[in-house]
Every structure is written in C-alpha cells, then in structure tokens.
Amino acid sequence: MTFWNMFWIAVGSIMVFTILLILLIASGSRYSVADTEADAVDFPGGMKEGHGGMTAFLWVTFTGMFICTIVYFIQHWHEFAIITAYAR
C-alpha cells in the first residue's frame, strides 16, 4: 500500500467518524421528554422505558451495515456457492 492510499483511508475514516459523532450528538434533539414518555413502559422503582423514533444516527448506521453486508456477499459469492453445491 502506498502512502497516498493510507492517507486517503485515514482521511476517510476521520470524516466518517466525525459525521457519525455529529449524528449521534444531534439525533435525539427533536424528541421531547413528553414524546418519549407518551408510550413509556413503567417498571417498579419509578423506572420508565421510553419509546422514541428511529434517529438519523441509527438510519445511517443500519444502512451502512446493510450495504457492507451486501458488498461482503458479492465479494465472497464463490465461498457461498461452494457451501450450496454440497447441498445438492
């Protein structure tokens, strides 16, 4: 690997980390306490489990994981073809 390849991987990693950190910090700001407690489940001792919507951070990370999974299966299709060949 050349210096420039490693440099762009490092810059890309820093950018992705920064974007995810910003989304993580800002994602829950649209939900008020009343919104999350509207359908909350009460537990003994005064604890409540609130239910909010899917945040932008979760949408981005789940989409990224889904894309990585598809890319992985495309890159390793021959390994899965061997597994399914024995099933015949």
BASE-718227 format. One record per residue: z, y, x of N, C-alpha, C, O, CB in turn. Coordinates in steps of 0.1 Angstrom, whole numbers, plus 5000, padded with zeros to 4 digits. Atoms other than C-alpha are relative to their C-alpha. Glycine has a CB too. Layout:
<lonus>
LONU|Z|Y|X|Z|Y|X|Z|Y|X|Z|Y|X|Z|Y|X
...
</lonus>
This chain:
<lonus>
LONU|5000|4988|5008|5000|5000|5000|5000|5012|5009|5007|5013|5019|5012|5000|4990
LONU|5001|4988|4991|4991|5034|5014|5011|5010|4995|5018|5008|4985|4986|5006|4998
LONU|4991|4990|5003|5013|5064|5015|4998|5007|4987|5007|5010|4979|5000|5011|5011
LONU|5003|4993|5013|4995|5081|4986|5002|4992|4988|5006|4997|4978|4985|5005|5001
LONU|4997|5009|5011|4998|5051|4964|5015|5000|4997|5019|5002|4985|4995|4986|5002
LONU|4986|5000|5002|5035|5050|4969|5005|5014|4995|5014|5015|4987|5007|4997|5013
LONU|4997|4987|5004|5037|5088|4965|4998|5002|4985|5006|5007|4978|4992|5011|5008
LONU|5003|4998|5014|5020|5087|4931|5008|4991|4991|5012|4995|4980|4985|4997|4997
LONU|4991|5008|5007|5041|5058|4920|5014|5006|4998|5020|5006|4988|5002|4986|5006
LONU|4987|4993|5000|5073|5078|4929|4999|5012|4990|5008|5014|4982|5004|5004|5014
LONU|5001|4989|5008|5060|5109|4912|4999|4996|4985|5005|5002|4976|4987|5009|5003
LONU|5001|5006|5014|5050|5089|4880|5014|4995|4995|5017|4998|4984|4990|4990|5000
LONU|4987|5005|5005|5084|5072|4879|5010|5012|4997|5017|5011|4987|5006|4991|5011
LONU|4992|4989|5003|5102|5105|4882|4996|5007|4987|5005|5012|4980|5000|5010|5012
LONU|5004|4994|5013|5081|5120|4854|5004|4992|4988|5009|4998|4978|4985|5002|5000
LONU|4996|5009|5011|5087|5090|4831|5015|5001|4998|5019|5002|4986|4995|4986|5002
LONU|4985|4999|5002|5124|5091|4838|5004|5013|4994|5013|5014|4986|5007|4998|5014
LONU|4997|4987|5006|5125|5128|4831|4997|5002|4985|5005|5007|4978|4993|5011|5008
LONU|5004|5000|5015|5106|5125|4798|5010|4992|4992|5014|4997|4981|4986|4995|4999
LONU|4990|5008|5007|5129|5097|4787|5014|5006|4999|5020|5005|4989|5001|4986|5006
LONU|4987|4993|5000|5160|5116|4797|5000|5012|4990|5010|5013|4983|5004|5005|5014
LONU|5001|4989|5010|5149|5147|4777|5000|4994|4986|5006|5000|4977|4987|5008|5003
LONU|5000|5006|5013|5141|5125|4747|5013|4994|4996|5018|4996|4984|4989|4989|4999
LONU|4987|5006|5002|5174|5107|4750|5010|5011|4996|5018|5010|4987|5005|4992|5012
LONU|4991|4989|5002|5193|5140|4751|4997|5007|4986|5006|5011|4979|5000|5010|5011
LONU|5003|4992|5011|5174|5157|4723|4997|4992|4987|4995|4998|4976|4987|5008|5003
LONU|5004|5008|5012|5167|5128|4699|5009|5001|4988|5004|5001|4977|4998|4986|5004
LONU|4991|5001|5011|5198|5129|4678|5003|5014|4994|5012|5015|4985|5012|4994|5004
LONU|4996|4986|5004|5199|5167|4673|4996|5003|4985|5001|5012|4979|4994|5010|5009
LONU|5004|4998|5014|5181|5165|4639|5009|4994|4989|5008|4998|4978|4985|4995|4998
LONU|4991|5007|5010|5207|5143|4622|5014|5007|5000|5020|5008|5011|5001|4985|5003
LONU|4987|4994|5002|5238|5160|4609|5011|4989|4998|5007|4977|4996|5001|5010|4989
LONU|4989|5010|5002|5272|5142|4606|4999|4995|4985|5001|4983|4983|5014|5006|5002
LONU|5001|5004|5014|5267|5142|4568|4988|4990|4998|4989|4981|4990|4997|5013|4991
LONU|5011|5010|5001|5233|5124|4572|5004|4986|5005|5001|4976|4998|4988|5005|5008
LONU|4997|5014|4995|5247|5096|4593|5012|4994|4992|5013|4982|4992|5004|5002|5015
LONU|4989|5006|5008|5278|5092|4571|4997|4997|4986|5005|4992|4978|5012|5009|5001
LONU|5004|5002|5014|5258|5091|4539|5000|4985|4996|5005|4982|4985|4986|5006|4998
LONU|5000|5015|5003|5254|5053|4541|5008|4993|5010|5005|4981|5013|4985|4995|5000
LONU|4992|5006|4990|5281|5046|4566|5008|4988|4994|5012|4988|4982|5010|5010|5006
LONU|4992|5011|5004|5300|5013|4565|5014|5003|5005|5016|5006|5017|4994|4986|5006
LONU|4986|4997|4997|5338|5017|4565|5006|4987|5006|5005|4976|5000|5008|5005|4989
LONU|4993|5011|4994|5358|4994|4588|5015|5004|5000|5019|5015|4999|4995|4997|5014
LONU|4986|4997|4999|5396|4991|4590|5004|5009|5012|4997|5008|5022|5009|4987|5001
LONU|4996|4991|4989|5414|5017|4611|4993|5013|5000|4994|5021|5010|4998|4993|5013
LONU|5007|4987|5000|5392|5046|4600|4987|5000|5007|4981|5011|5008|5009|5011|5005
LONU|5012|5000|4993|5362|5035|4619|4988|4999|4990|4989|4992|4980|4999|4988|5010
LONU|5012|5001|5009|5327|5040|4604|4988|4998|5009|4987|5002|5020|4999|5014|4993
LONU|5013|5002|4993|5293|5028|4614|4989|5007|4992|4986|5004|4981|4997|4984|5001
LONU|5010|4992|5007|5267|5054|4606|4986|4995|5002|4983|4988|5012|5001|5014|5005
LONU|5013|5005|4999|5231|5047|4600|4990|5012|5000|4989|5019|4990|4996|4990|4988
LONU|5009|4989|4999|5206|5073|4612|4986|4994|5001|4984|4982|5001|5003|5009|5012
LONU|5014|5005|4999|5168|5071|4615|4997|4997|5015|5005|4998|5024|4991|5011|4995
LONU|5005|5003|4986|5148|5060|4645|4997|5013|5007|4990|5022|5002|4987|4991|4999
LONU|5002|4987|4992|5149|5087|4672|4987|4999|5008|4981|4988|5009|5012|5002|5009
LONU|5012|5000|4992|5119|5097|4693|5002|4992|5012|4992|4986|5017|4996|5015|5004
LONU|4998|5008|4988|5135|5081|4723|4998|4985|4997|4991|4978|5005|5015|5002|5005
LONU|5002|5014|5004|5136|5047|4705|4985|4997|4998|4980|4987|5002|5008|4997|4988
LONU|5014|5002|5002|5100|5051|4693|4992|4999|5013|4984|4990|5014|4994|5011|4991
LONU|5007|5000|4987|5088|5059|4728|5003|4987|5008|4994|4981|5014|5003|5012|5008
LONU|4997|5011|4992|5107|5031|4745|4995|4987|4994|4990|4978|5001|5015|4999|5002
LONU|5005|5012|5006|5098|5004|4719|4985|4999|5001|4979|4988|5004|5004|5000|4985
LONU|5015|5000|4998|5061|5015|4721|4997|4996|5014|4988|4988|5016|4994|5013|4996
LONU|5002|5003|4986|5063|5013|4759|5002|4985|5003|4994|4979|5010|5008|5008|5009
LONU|4998|5014|4998|5078|4978|4758|4989|4992|4994|4985|4981|4999|5014|4996|4994
LONU|5011|5008|5007|5052|4966|4733|4987|5001|5008|4981|4990|5010|4998|5006|4986
LONU|5012|4999|4991|5024|4979|4755|5001|4992|5012|4992|4985|5016|4997|5015|5003
LONU|4998|5008|4988|5039|4964|4786|4999|4985|4997|4994|4977|5005|5014|5003|5006
LONU|5001|5014|5003|5042|4930|4768|4985|4996|4998|4981|4986|5002|5008|4998|4987
LONU|5014|5003|5002|5005|4931|4757|4993|5000|5013|4985|4991|5016|4994|5011|4991
LONU|5007|4999|4987|4994|4941|4792|5004|4987|5008|4996|4981|5015|5004|5012|5008
LONU|4996|5012|4993|5015|4912|4807|4993|4988|4995|4988|4980|5003|5016|4998|4998
LONU|5007|5011|5005|5000|4887|4783|4985|5000|5004|4979|4989|5006|5001|4999|4985
LONU|5014|4999|4996|4965|4899|4791|4998|4996|5015|4989|4989|5018|4994|5014|4998
LONU|5001|5003|4985|4971|4897|4829|5003|4985|5003|4999|4980|5013|5010|5009|5008
LONU|4996|5014|4998|4987|4862|4826|4994|4990|4990|5001|4980|4987|5015|4999|5001
LONU|5005|5009|5011|4965|4847|4799|4997|4986|5005|4998|4976|4998|4987|5006|4995
LONU|5004|5014|4995|4954|4818|4822|5013|4991|5001|5011|4979|4999|4994|5002|5014
LONU|4987|5008|4999|4991|4807|4826|5003|4995|4986|5007|4983|4984|5011|5008|5005
LONU|4998|5005|5014|4994|4805|4788|4989|4991|4995|4992|4982|4987|5001|5012|4991
LONU|5010|5009|5003|4961|4788|4785|5003|4986|5005|5000|4976|4999|4986|5005|5005
LONU|4996|5013|4995|4974|4760|4807|5011|4994|4992|5010|4982|4989|5005|5002|5015
LONU|4989|5006|5008|5005|4756|4786|4994|4995|4986|4998|4984|4982|5011|5011|4997
LONU|5005|5004|5012|4985|4754|4754|4990|4989|5001|4987|4981|4992|4993|5011|4992
LONU|5009|5011|4997|4960|4730|4770|5007|4986|4999|5001|4977|4995|4993|5002|5013
LONU|4992|5013|5000|4987|4703|4773|5004|4996|4986|5007|4985|4983|5012|5001|5008
LONU|4996|5003|5013|4995|4706|4736|4989|4993|4992|4991|4988|4981|5004|5013|4993
LONU|5011|5006|5007|4961|4693|4726|4999|4985|5001|4991|4979|4995|4987|5005|5004
</lonus>
